Amino acid sequence: MGCFPKFFGAAMLGGLVCFLAPPPTCASAASEKQKSLDEWRSLTSPTAEPPRVFVKGDQIRFYFQAETNVVEFSADWDRFRIPTRAYKVHSAMLHWNQRLSRIPEGAHAWHEATVISGAEWHRLATNLIAALAPQSPGHAAYYQAFLADGLLYRDIEGVPKFALLGEQPKDVVIDHRYSVVETLQILARVVDENLTRSHPGGSLFLVMAPDASRFTQPLLLDRQQKRCLCLTPAALYDTTERGLTLTATAQGFIALVPESHGLALLKNPVSSAARLCDIGLQTAIRFLRLPLPKLVAQGPPVGNPKGMDLAQWEMWLDRYTGTQREDGSLNLLIDGDRFFSRLRQAIGEATNHVWVNVFIFDKDDVAVRIADLLKQRSEQVDIRIILDRMGSIAAGMVPPATPLPEDFVAPSSMSAYLAKKSQVKVRAFLNPWFSTEHSKVFLIDGTHAWIGGMNLGREYRYEWHDMMVELEGPIVTSLEGEFRREWAHEGLLGDLAYTIVLAGEPIQAQAPPSSDQWIKIRRLPTKTFWKPFSAAVLKSLQKAQSYIYIENPYLFDKRVISDLVRARQRGVDVRVVLPRVNDFKTGGRSNLVVANYLFQHGVRVYFYPGMTHAKALLVDGWACVGSANLNNLSLRYTHEQNIATSDPAFAAHLKQELFTEDFARSYELNETISIDWMDSLADLILENF
């Protein structure tokens, strides 16, 4: 599911934790946060003396001379295990140590770094901007989390310049969008080249890059070990305002007990009982699975270009999944800047309604901007939002990976914020028996729909690699009909209202579409007692003859993994893209175990440079994308919305724009990764998620 590890686990347990955990003293904690930020800003100001910096293994310490005192900040980080073609990159948070440790000058194993700051930094920055800006006038490159999420471009005269993402001149074209990992690797290479010339004998450097609009975020460059580390003040991620405050405690308790297991059962007794039976049945089936196959041979070489018969495959899906093909069109929107720009445009141009069914409506700056636009438009058009209650509450407790604006104040409740001084209507999926509405469906005016992996929050807009598809045509009518039923179901009349809408909804006749206007598209949801997505995915892997391409951050289901290995044993070209940086530490550990197993059995495994949240499957020209992960939850339990098609043009676009691009950007595994017992334990645990 979208942000399965970070948010779903928190969503299911977060309410209980909130209820049991005592709330912190907010004023005191906020005061400490601000003191830490003020201290860091003062110590790294342009007029301040640079710190002395010492590194040992995976630890770093900063010592600043402030008047008559010495102030220390320190950080540590996990060891680098996933191989890379370039510098190994990572990030870590600097903590203010008010109990000063001894300066390790001359101490064993501690090495002092050469600090690049002041005038030397400005000379280096000039070289960086010139080197990183594209050579062609009017073209730009986006370097995530570098220079405040900025673009480097050249104007019509060829002069390199900087602009914030979204604020570049209209005639500037963005050629490349680099993830945080790619950005750091490029920076490391260019900085290395510059420092080789200016400091030929040095190997350990700390680059202090000031920015007037944000906090200084130092860059550690270890030329000897080929590693680069981005360092950020930990106080920027302080969760005092977003964490287990009294408000969050109350929200978690209310959502978990009186709402999910009180109100939901009263207003939706039939569907809640059915959901409980479904959970029990799926859990029983879950324990009947066979273990992973222990295959020895690498399998025959790939080389079957024919692929499965897609016409017969579609007939199989007609017969065995209970779904049907519908007419419509598809357009890929890869990454947040494309989707969020298109979504804001569509909301602004809506003439009748905007309906949203989303797992997470976060409380960060990106989500608030979308909320403000929806509130503004609610005076002219009908705005309806369905959000997953526990998913949204839990997401609001977790800070994003990049710092929020310093002056940003999150609302205490997104549902309340949306409804306040507006005509926005909000209803929540109430999570009976810890079930989850994990779909991401956006509907506007009955003409356009968007489905995929993106929720409303900063991660999806700026931080992660992700994908949505835009739909037009008759299939949008079907999605809107489903939204009406879900909207009724989440109201106070619950099951009764759902039944009334289901029985009384008129069937709208559709004009026969021209054969050259639409393609055939199939919806593959996961619902209570109805699992067409699971059936389609597993059978497609078993039928594949030519190739299987998968990109998914949470590949935990052992049935899927087994079928991938068996397909490779048949000579199928099997390739899997996993995130190099998983938003969920336990998920990252499991990814290493899965990657080793797949690699050892001939599957080509790629690590995307950063967090990829895209959920895509391409089998012999059959494409399937949407909200579902390849884990036990999405295949069996959570409500999901996915679409699939055998249209050759869309399959070709998906193959080129997502898979071919990501294969080229990613590191292909060519040897097994060192794992430990904690990795194996994580993989064992996540078999059930």
KEKOLSE-777222 format. One line per 5 residues: their letters; for each residue x, y, z of C-alpha. Coordinates in pm, 1 decimal. Layout:
a) X/Y/Z  ...
***
This chain:
mgcfp) 0.0/0.0/0.0  108.5/357.2/-44.7  354.5/426.3/233.3  269.0/85.8/376.0  552.2/72.8/625.1
kffga) 562.0/422.3/746.1  195.5/489.1/767.9  -9.7/171.7/761.9  173.1/10.9/1049.3  142.7/338.1/1234.6
amlgg) -220.4/364.9/1130.3  -308.4/28.9/1278.7  -106.4/70.2/1595.5  -75.9/445.8/1616.6  -410.3/498.1/1783.2
lvcfl) -325.6/248.2/2055.1  17.7/403.5/2103.8  -138.0/747.6/2120.7  -382.6/624.8/2380.4  -121.1/461.3/2600.6
apppt) 165.4/707.4/2561.8  167.4/1015.9/2784.6  174.0/1339.4/2586.2  497.5/1539.1/2601.6  526.7/1883.1/2745.8
casaa) 475.2/2070.7/2421.2  590.0/2416.7/2527.3  915.4/2285.9/2671.5  986.9/2060.9/2371.1  906.8/2337.1/2123.6
sekqk) 1135.3/2568.2/2316.1  1423.2/2318.4/2294.6  1361.7/2277.6/1922.1  1378.2/2650.9/1861.2  1684.6/2689.3/2080.4
sldew) 1861.1/2418.7/1880.2  1768.9/2582.5/1550.1  1873.0/2927.4/1671.9  2201.6/2787.5/1798.5  2274.9/2618.7/1465.9
rslts) 2186.3/2930.1/1264.8  2408.6/3145.6/1483.6  2703.8/2906.1/1470.9  2687.0/2869.1/1091.6  2626.5/3235.6/1003.2
ptaep) 2854.4/3385.5/733.8  3047.9/3580.1/997.5  3098.9/3285.8/1234.9  3421.1/3089.0/1260.1  3404.1/2748.6/1086.9
prvfv) 3382.7/2445.2/1315.2  3638.2/2175.2/1370.4  3497.6/1849.3/1238.2  3605.5/1495.8/1329.3  3495.7/1167.7/1170.2
kgdqi) 3528.9/809.8/1293.9  3360.4/524.9/1108.9  2993.7/618.6/1089.1  3012.8/906.3/1339.7  3081.2/1276.8/1299.6
rfyfq) 3126.1/1558.1/1551.4  3118.2/1935.6/1499.9  3289.9/2163.5/1751.9  3208.9/2534.6/1729.9  3385.2/2805.8/1928.3
aetnv) 3110.5/3034.6/2060.7  3249.0/3321.3/2270.1  3419.2/3141.7/2561.7  3237.0/2811.1/2514.1  3259.6/2518.5/2275.9
vefsa) 2931.9/2390.8/2127.7  2895.8/2039.8/1986.7  2667.2/1890.4/1725.7  2700.4/1524.6/1629.6  2548.6/1261.8/1401.5
dwdrf) 2579.5/896.5/1310.8  2445.0/687.8/1026.4  2386.4/332.1/910.8  2658.2/146.4/724.8  2649.5/144.5/344.9
riptr) 2555.7/-199.7/215.1  2394.2/-163.2/-127.2  2666.3/-135.1/-392.6  2682.7/161.9/-627.1  2865.4/266.1/-941.5
aykvh) 2956.9/604.1/-793.4  2991.3/759.3/-449.9  2795.1/589.9/-173.6  2555.2/853.8/-44.2  2352.8/886.3/270.8
samlh) 2200.3/1143.3/501.7  2209.6/1194.7/876.5  2069.2/1433.5/1134.8  2284.5/1654.2/1355.4  2186.8/1664.2/1721.4
wnqrl) 2279.9/1944.8/1958.2  2475.1/1797.3/2249.7  2436.5/2021.0/2552.1  2667.4/1786.8/2746.6  2989.2/1846.6/2560.4
sripe) 3215.7/1550.3/2488.8  3594.3/1585.0/2478.2  3736.6/1711.8/2149.2  3900.7/1398.6/2000.4  4210.5/1579.8/1878.9
gahaw) 4482.7/1319.5/1827.7  4248.9/1042.8/1948.2  4277.8/701.3/1787.6  4058.4/643.6/1479.4  3920.9/1000.1/1475.5
heatv) 4017.0/1198.2/1165.0  3979.2/1573.1/1125.7  3812.4/1694.9/808.4  3915.8/1999.1/607.9  3629.2/2250.2/630.4
isgae) 3533.1/2436.2/311.6  3349.5/2757.0/403.3  3345.1/3132.2/349.9  3521.7/3258.9/37.1  3639.3/2910.1/-53.1
whrla) 3280.5/2785.5/-51.6  3170.4/3071.5/-277.7  3440.9/2987.0/-530.1  3335.6/2622.0/-518.3  2965.7/2717.2/-550.5
tnlia) 3039.8/2922.4/-862.4  3210.1/2620.0/-1016.7  2923.5/2392.1/-909.5  2653.2/2606.7/-1066.8  2847.1/2631.5/-1391.7
alapq) 2910.4/2254.9/-1398.9  2561.1/2142.5/-1298.4  2355.6/2376.2/-1519.0  2274.6/2226.8/-1862.1  2487.8/2363.1/-2141.9
spgha) 2196.8/2463.9/-2367.9  2023.6/2800.2/-2306.0  1663.4/2764.9/-2188.7  1721.3/2420.3/-2037.4  1722.2/2326.7/-1668.8
ayyqa) 1804.8/2041.5/-1431.6  1621.3/1988.6/-1103.3  1844.0/1883.4/-814.6  1622.6/1763.0/-531.2  1705.4/1902.2/-187.1
fladg) 2003.7/2098.2/-325.1  1988.8/2477.3/-293.0  1635.6/2453.7/-147.7  1489.1/2218.8/-408.9  1616.9/2434.5/-690.2
llyrd) 1661.2/2435.7/-1063.1  1985.8/2522.2/-1233.5  1936.9/2657.0/-1585.0  2090.3/2884.3/-1845.6  1916.5/3195.7/-1970.9
iegvp) 1898.9/3291.4/-2337.7  2248.6/3436.7/-2313.2  2386.4/3111.0/-2171.8  2444.3/3244.7/-1819.6  2391.4/2977.0/-1548.0
kfall) 2121.0/3075.8/-1299.3  1922.6/2935.7/-1009.5  1545.9/2927.4/-945.3  1314.8/2744.0/-707.8  1112.9/2460.2/-856.8
geqpk) 796.2/2609.3/-1002.9  937.7/2960.9/-1015.2  1155.9/2921.2/-1322.9  1087.4/3132.2/-1636.8  804.5/2989.4/-1846.8
dvvid) 1026.8/2919.5/-2145.5  1271.5/2705.6/-1943.2  1246.6/2331.2/-2011.3  1343.1/2083.2/-1736.2  1561.2/1819.6/-1900.5
hrysv) 1646.9/1609.5/-1596.3  1494.0/1553.2/-1253.9  1744.1/1403.4/-1013.1  1647.3/1226.2/-691.4  1821.0/1311.6/-364.1
vetlq) 2056.4/1015.1/-407.0  2139.7/1110.5/-766.2  2185.2/1473.9/-663.8  2430.5/1379.4/-390.8  2620.9/1147.8/-623.9
ilarv) 2653.7/1421.0/-886.4  2754.7/1676.8/-623.9  3013.8/1436.8/-482.2  3166.7/1382.1/-824.7  3182.7/1752.9/-913.8
vdenl) 3306.6/1858.5/-568.8  3567.3/1580.8/-582.5  3695.9/1709.6/-917.1  3723.6/2065.3/-781.3  3887.1/1967.8/-452.6
trshp) 4135.6/1743.3/-630.8  4268.0/2056.2/-798.2  4258.5/2285.3/-492.8  4351.7/2026.5/-224.0  4541.8/1751.0/-407.1
ggslf) 4657.8/1578.9/-89.4  4329.7/1588.7/104.2  4081.1/1308.0/135.7  3826.4/1413.1/402.3  3626.0/1734.5/354.5
lvmap) 3329.2/1907.0/514.7  3160.3/2154.6/280.9  2959.3/2423.1/463.5  2699.6/2542.7/211.9  2510.1/2843.2/352.9
dasrf) 2167.6/2938.4/226.4  1996.5/3255.4/344.1  1646.9/3106.6/302.7  1720.3/2782.1/488.9  1962.9/2629.2/733.1
tqpll) 2316.3/2537.1/641.7  2322.9/2169.2/547.3  2685.9/2049.9/543.9  2814.9/1791.6/300.5  3074.9/1538.0/415.7
ldrqq) 3296.6/1408.7/136.5  3526.2/1114.3/203.3  3731.5/1071.6/-112.9  3921.7/771.7/18.9  3612.9/563.9/101.8
krclc) 3406.8/718.2/-179.8  3118.9/822.3/40.2  2915.9/1142.3/62.9  2689.8/1239.3/349.6  2428.8/1517.8/364.4
ltpaa) 2383.6/1651.8/718.9  2076.6/1837.9/847.6  1987.3/1981.7/1191.4  1767.0/1724.7/1361.5  1544.9/1997.4/1507.5
lydtt) 1407.2/2063.7/1158.1  1237.1/1724.8/1185.7  1118.9/1769.9/1539.9  772.1/1617.9/1572.1  663.8/1822.3/1872.4
erglt) 385.8/1993.1/1682.5  303.0/1683.3/1474.0  362.3/1403.2/1717.2  203.5/1257.1/2025.6  49.9/1578.4/2152.8
ltata) -268.9/1580.2/2353.1  -467.6/1645.1/2033.5  -306.0/1353.9/1849.9  -362.5/1129.5/2151.6  -731.4/1213.6/2153.3
qgfia) -763.1/1173.4/1776.2  -590.0/835.0/1781.9  -807.0/703.6/2063.4  -1130.0/829.0/1907.3  -1040.4/687.0/1567.6
lvpes) -936.7/349.0/1707.4  -1212.8/281.0/1959.1  -1542.3/472.8/1933.3  -1518.4/531.6/1556.9  -1354.1/221.4/1405.6
hglal) -1502.2/-28.0/1649.6  -1812.2/160.5/1755.6  -1970.0/392.9/1503.3  -1845.4/194.1/1203.7  -2002.7/-126.9/1335.2
lknpv) -2331.8/47.4/1413.4  -2385.0/222.7/1082.1  -2222.6/-48.5/865.6  -2313.2/-374.8/1041.7  -2340.1/-588.2/727.5
ssaar) -2023.1/-468.7/553.3  -1827.9/-476.8/882.1  -1936.0/-836.2/947.5  -1846.9/-929.0/589.5  -1507.7/-762.5/628.3
lcdig) -1438.7/-959.4/946.9  -1529.1/-1286.1/772.7  -1309.9/-1194.2/477.0  -1015.8/-1118.8/704.6  -1060.4/-1453.7/877.4
lqtai) -1084.1/-1641.1/547.8  -782.9/-1467.5/394.8  -580.6/-1527.5/709.9  -662.6/-1899.4/700.0  -568.8/-1921.5/331.8
rflrl) -253.3/-1726.2/402.3  -115.3/-2003.9/623.3  -170.8/-2270.9/356.9  91.5/-2123.2/122.9  394.6/-2323.6/14.3
plpkl) 750.5/-2214.2/102.0  975.8/-2046.9/-149.3  1108.0/-2288.1/-413.2  1470.2/-2386.7/-360.0  1595.6/-2393.6/-716.7
vaqgp) 1957.8/-2451.1/-806.1  1988.4/-2401.5/-1181.6  2005.1/-2047.7/-1316.7  1750.4/-2134.6/-1581.7  1782.9/-2114.6/-1958.5
pvgnp) 1898.0/-1791.6/-2123.1  1626.0/-1541.5/-2204.3  1524.2/-1535.5/-2566.0  1151.9/-1597.1/-2618.1  1032.0/-1282.7/-2795.7
kgmdl) 682.1/-1410.7/-2865.4  512.6/-1352.2/-2530.9  176.7/-1480.4/-2419.1  -136.1/-1451.7/-2635.5  -290.9/-1128.4/-2504.0
aqwem) -631.2/-1194.3/-2663.3  -658.3/-1525.7/-2479.9  -523.2/-1362.4/-2165.4  -795.6/-1097.2/-2172.0  -1059.0/-1368.8/-2214.6
wldry) -913.2/-1547.5/-1910.0  -944.4/-1225.8/-1711.1  -1304.8/-1182.7/-1830.5  -1388.7/-1531.7/-1712.3  -1200.2/-1564.6/-1385.0
tgtqr) -1171.7/-1219.4/-1225.5  -1530.1/-1096.3/-1247.0  -1414.2/-778.9/-1421.4  -1479.5/-642.1/-1765.9  -1302.0/-418.0/-2011.8
edgsl) -1420.0/-59.7/-2046.0  -1343.6/216.5/-2293.0  -1119.0/509.9/-2211.9  -778.5/667.4/-2254.9  -463.5/661.4/-2040.8
nllid) -183.3/910.7/-1991.8  120.4/854.7/-1768.5  214.9/1120.8/-1513.6  548.2/1021.4/-1363.0  670.5/1203.1/-1049.7
gdrff) 510.3/1464.9/-830.7  581.8/1780.4/-1024.8  387.9/1645.4/-1324.2  92.8/1506.4/-1129.0  47.8/1784.2/-874.7
srlrq) 77.9/2054.5/-1141.0  -186.5/1875.6/-1350.8  -411.4/1816.9/-1048.9  -399.7/2182.5/-940.0  -476.7/2289.6/-1295.7
aigea) -772.5/2051.3/-1316.9  -911.1/2159.4/-978.3  -879.5/2522.2/-1080.5  -1066.1/2457.1/-1407.5  -1339.9/2230.7/-1260.4
tnhvw) -1693.0/2338.2/-1351.6  -1909.3/2087.6/-1161.9  -1733.7/1877.4/-898.0  -1408.6/1749.3/-752.0  -1428.5/1413.5/-573.3
vnvfi) -1130.8/1256.0/-397.3  -1087.7/915.5/-234.4  -741.0/904.2/-79.0  -559.4/698.2/181.2  -355.8/986.6/323.6
fdkdd) -447.5/1353.5/329.6  -141.6/1473.1/521.0  -98.6/1791.3/726.9  223.5/1922.8/571.9  273.1/2229.4/351.7
vavri) 193.2/2051.6/24.2  -129.3/1900.4/157.9  -235.6/2233.1/309.9  -186.1/2409.8/-24.6  -409.9/2152.1/-194.9
adllk) -662.1/2188.1/88.6  -663.6/2566.8/49.4  -732.7/2534.0/-323.3  -1016.5/2289.5/-257.9  -1164.7/2522.1/4.0
qrseq) -1146.0/2812.8/-238.0  -1314.7/2617.3/-519.9  -1584.4/2478.4/-288.8  -1772.8/2806.6/-328.5  -1822.4/2729.5/-699.5
vdiri) -1817.6/2348.1/-735.2  -1907.7/2042.4/-527.5  -1602.4/1921.1/-332.2  -1618.2/1580.5/-160.7  -1327.2/1409.3/14.8
ildrm) -1310.9/1052.6/145.2  -997.2/987.0/348.3  -875.9/692.0/549.4  -906.1/802.8/911.2  -616.6/612.3/1066.6
gsiaa) -393.3/651.9/762.7  -428.7/1029.7/766.7  -388.1/1062.6/1143.8  -75.5/846.6/1144.7  74.7/1031.1/847.0
gmvpp) 32.5/1358.3/1033.3  256.4/1227.5/1310.5  549.4/1147.0/1082.1  773.1/1427.9/951.9  867.4/1425.1/583.3
atplp) 1218.6/1343.4/468.6  1287.9/1703.2/368.7  1242.1/1993.7/611.2  915.6/2184.0/619.1  925.3/2564.2/592.8
edfva) 1044.1/2697.2/925.3  733.7/2912.7/983.1  484.5/2643.0/879.5  223.7/2547.1/1140.5  32.7/2226.9/1066.8
pssms) -341.3/2211.2/1139.5  -436.1/1981.2/1424.7  -687.0/1793.9/1206.7  -702.0/1792.3/827.4  -1070.0/1695.8/827.5
aylak) -1152.3/1996.4/1044.8  -923.9/2222.1/842.9  -1093.3/2125.9/515.2  -1441.6/2190.1/653.3  -1361.0/2516.7/833.3
ksqvk) -1497.7/2825.6/654.8  -1567.1/2633.0/335.8  -1823.1/2417.0/160.2  -1590.1/2115.3/141.9  -1762.4/1793.1/249.4
vrafl) -1539.3/1537.4/423.8  -1615.4/1177.3/517.6  -1378.6/919.7/661.9  -1331.4/548.9/609.6  -1338.8/433.7/972.2
npwfs) -1116.7/121.4/964.2  -1336.3/-150.2/1120.1  -1118.0/-445.5/1222.9  -814.4/-237.9/1120.2  -916.1/-254.7/754.5
tehsk) -793.7/19.1/523.6  -914.1/216.4/224.3  -584.9/242.2/37.8  -712.2/367.8/-299.8  -596.3/695.1/-454.2
vflid) -868.1/812.6/-691.1  -924.5/1173.0/-803.4  -1235.8/1256.0/-1009.1  -1327.0/1584.8/-1177.1  -1645.4/1681.7/-1364.6
gthaw) -1719.4/1328.2/-1480.5  -1462.2/1364.7/-1756.5  -1122.9/1304.0/-1593.3  -986.4/1065.0/-1332.0  -644.1/993.6/-1182.7
iggmn) -535.0/662.3/-1026.2  -196.5/553.0/-891.6  33.3/559.8/-592.5  25.5/923.3/-482.0  -143.2/1050.9/-169.7
lgrey) -162.9/1420.7/-81.3  159.0/1512.4/97.4  513.7/1636.7/60.7  668.1/1295.5/-5.8  467.1/1251.8/-324.1
ryewh) 517.5/1607.4/-449.2  891.2/1645.6/-389.0  1067.6/1348.7/-233.5  967.3/1017.6/-391.7  962.7/868.1/-740.6
dmmve) 599.4/778.7/-807.4  340.3/754.0/-1080.3  -23.3/829.1/-1158.5  -231.1/769.1/-1470.9  -486.3/1014.1/-1605.7
legpi) -802.8/857.7/-1747.8  -1071.8/996.2/-1975.9  -1374.6/841.6/-2140.2  -1651.5/604.4/-2030.3  -1436.2/437.4/-1764.3
vtsle) -1452.3/762.6/-1565.4  -1831.0/716.5/-1538.2  -1777.5/377.8/-1373.0  -1527.1/524.4/-1126.8  -1769.1/803.9/-1039.1
gefrr) -2047.3/553.4/-978.6  -1820.8/366.2/-739.5  -1735.1/690.8/-560.5  -2106.8/767.8/-509.9  -2155.9/430.9/-346.7
ewahe) -1847.6/475.1/-126.7  -1961.6/824.9/-30.8  -2298.4/688.9/80.4  -2129.5/404.3/267.1  -1913.6/642.3/472.0
gllgd) -2212.5/858.5/569.9  -2423.4/821.4/883.8  -2670.9/584.2/715.5  -2385.2/357.1/611.8  -2492.9/22.0/467.6
layti) -2851.4/139.8/421.3  -2748.4/441.8/215.5  -2508.9/226.8/13.9  -2790.0/-17.3/-69.6  -3025.2/264.3/-170.2
vlage) -2767.0/418.9/-402.4  -2675.3/78.4/-547.1  -3039.7/-6.8/-616.1  -3154.4/331.3/-739.3  -2860.9/465.1/-935.4
piqaq) -2973.2/514.5/-1296.4  -2773.9/349.5/-1570.6  -2645.0/623.3/-1797.5  -2638.0/527.2/-2161.3  -2306.2/590.5/-2328.1
appss) -2264.8/688.7/-2691.4  -2078.6/418.6/-2882.7  -1712.5/522.5/-2874.9  -1522.0/535.1/-3198.7  -1270.0/254.6/-3226.1
dqwik) -979.8/493.6/-3275.4  -1067.1/717.4/-2979.2  -1052.9/482.7/-2682.0  -861.4/176.8/-2571.1  -983.5/-115.8/-2361.2
irrlp) -909.7/-72.7/-1988.8  -986.8/-308.7/-1701.7  -1030.0/-212.0/-1337.3  -863.6/-458.9/-1097.8  -955.1/-367.6/-740.6
tktfw) -904.7/-544.3/-411.5  -1232.7/-548.1/-217.4  -1407.1/-752.8/49.8  -1453.8/-1109.1/-84.5  -1333.0/-991.7/-428.6
kpfsa) -961.9/-1007.4/-519.3  -929.6/-967.0/-898.3  -598.2/-781.1/-865.2  -437.3/-1072.2/-682.9  -574.8/-1328.8/-927.6
avlks) -460.1/-1128.7/-1230.7  -109.8/-1059.1/-1100.3  -32.7/-1415.3/-994.8  -173.3/-1573.3/-1311.6  11.8/-1325.0/-1535.2
lqkaq) 340.7/-1424.6/-1373.6  258.4/-1790.0/-1428.0  164.6/-1735.9/-1794.7  452.6/-1502.1/-1888.4  669.9/-1624.7/-2175.1
syiyi) 889.3/-1329.2/-2279.3  943.9/-1074.9/-2000.1  824.3/-953.3/-1660.6  909.8/-603.7/-1538.1  812.4/-500.9/-1185.1
enpyl) 867.2/-181.5/-989.0  728.2/-182.8/-636.3  869.9/-69.1/-300.8  705.5/-334.9/-84.8  766.5/-667.9/-259.5
fdkrv) 703.5/-895.8/38.3  450.7/-1154.7/-81.3  616.7/-1494.8/-115.9  369.9/-1615.0/-379.4  476.1/-1332.0/-607.9
isdlv) 844.6/-1390.7/-535.7  807.3/-1765.6/-603.2  631.2/-1703.1/-934.9  903.0/-1459.6/-1042.6  1169.6/-1723.0/-982.0
rarqr) 970.0/-1993.3/-1159.6  919.2/-1762.0/-1456.1  1293.2/-1703.8/-1475.0  1344.8/-2081.1/-1470.3  1126.2/-2098.4/-1782.5
gvdvr) 1358.2/-1856.4/-1964.2  1152.1/-1541.3/-1902.9  1344.6/-1212.7/-1874.4  1250.2/-1108.5/-1518.1  1354.9/-767.2/-1387.0
vvlpr) 1265.2/-606.3/-1054.6  1321.5/-245.4/-942.3  1342.1/-190.0/-564.7  1411.5/134.0/-374.8  1768.1/196.5/-265.8
vndfk) 1628.5/403.6/20.7  1307.5/260.4/165.0  1088.1/489.5/374.3  1051.0/199.5/615.9  1368.8/64.4/774.3
tggrs) 1225.7/-284.5/826.8  1108.9/-285.6/465.5  1455.9/-186.2/353.1  1603.5/-482.0/540.8  1351.2/-719.1/384.0
nlvva) 1431.6/-577.9/38.6  1793.1/-690.6/83.5  1690.2/-1049.7/159.6  1445.3/-1057.6/-132.0  1704.4/-902.6/-365.7
nylfq) 1959.4/-1169.8/-275.3  1711.3/-1452.9/-328.6  1597.6/-1318.8/-666.2  1953.5/-1249.1/-782.1  2070.0/-1596.9/-683.0
hgvrv) 1794.5/-1742.9/-902.1  1872.4/-1541.6/-1212.4  1634.3/-1247.5/-1173.0  1783.8/-908.6/-1264.2  1752.5/-680.1/-962.0
yfypg) 1786.3/-301.2/-978.5  1808.1/-51.6/-692.3  1650.7/280.2/-780.2  1859.7/575.6/-653.3  1623.1/686.4/-379.6
mthak) 1271.0/595.6/-274.2  1052.1/469.9/-558.2  685.9/441.7/-462.6  571.0/347.3/-814.6  353.1/37.7/-842.1
allvd) 381.5/-101.6/-1193.5  378.5/-444.1/-1361.0  444.1/-514.9/-1729.3  413.0/-874.0/-1854.5  455.2/-951.5/-2225.3
gwacv) 279.7/-627.0/-2321.2  7.5/-642.0/-2052.2  33.9/-339.8/-1820.0  -105.5/-307.5/-1466.7  -62.7/4.8/-1250.1
gsanl) -239.5/155.4/-950.4  -235.3/180.0/-571.4  -159.6/-180.0/-473.5  170.7/-313.4/-348.2  291.7/-668.6/-399.3
nnlsl) 244.1/-761.6/-37.5  -3.6/-963.5/161.4  -208.4/-657.1/259.6  -270.5/-522.4/-90.0  -331.6/-865.6/-240.1
rythe) -574.4/-983.1/28.5  -699.0/-718.5/271.8  -677.4/-347.7/190.8  -912.9/-180.1/-53.4  -719.4/-95.1/-369.7
qniat) -784.8/50.5/-712.8  -575.5/-53.9/-1013.0  -616.1/-50.0/-1389.3  -478.5/-281.1/-1656.1  -467.1/-290.5/-2034.5
sdpaf) -318.1/-486.5/-2323.0  -308.9/-175.6/-2542.5  29.7/-187.0/-2718.4  75.8/191.2/-2726.6  26.7/233.6/-2351.2
aahlk) 244.0/-70.1/-2276.2  518.1/78.7/-2493.5  493.0/413.4/-2311.5  511.9/243.0/-1971.4  806.0/32.0/-2083.5
qelft) 1001.2/329.3/-2214.0  906.4/610.4/-1976.4  915.2/413.1/-1652.0  1104.2/86.1/-1684.3  1370.1/164.3/-1945.3
edfar) 1439.5/500.4/-1778.4  1458.9/345.7/-1431.5  1674.5/52.4/-1541.8  1922.2/307.5/-1676.1  1911.8/521.9/-1360.2
syeln) 1935.4/232.0/-1117.0  2223.5/16.3/-996.8  2193.2/-342.4/-1119.6  2294.9/-594.0/-856.3  2587.7/-810.3/-966.9
etisi) 2675.4/-978.9/-637.4  2490.9/-1076.4/-322.8  2456.0/-822.5/-42.8  2578.1/-891.6/307.9  2280.7/-953.5/535.7
dwmds) 2244.9/-1027.8/905.9  1992.1/-1191.8/1134.1  1792.6/-868.2/1169.5  1742.0/-857.8/792.5  1615.9/-1216.5/794.1
ladli) 1387.1/-1141.4/1087.9  1247.9/-836.3/909.8  1176.9/-1043.9/600.4  1006.0/-1312.1/808.6  786.2/-1054.2/981.9
lenf) 688.2/-878.7/661.4  566.4/-1200.7/502.1  247.8/-1125.1/695.6  213.7/-765.6/572.6
***
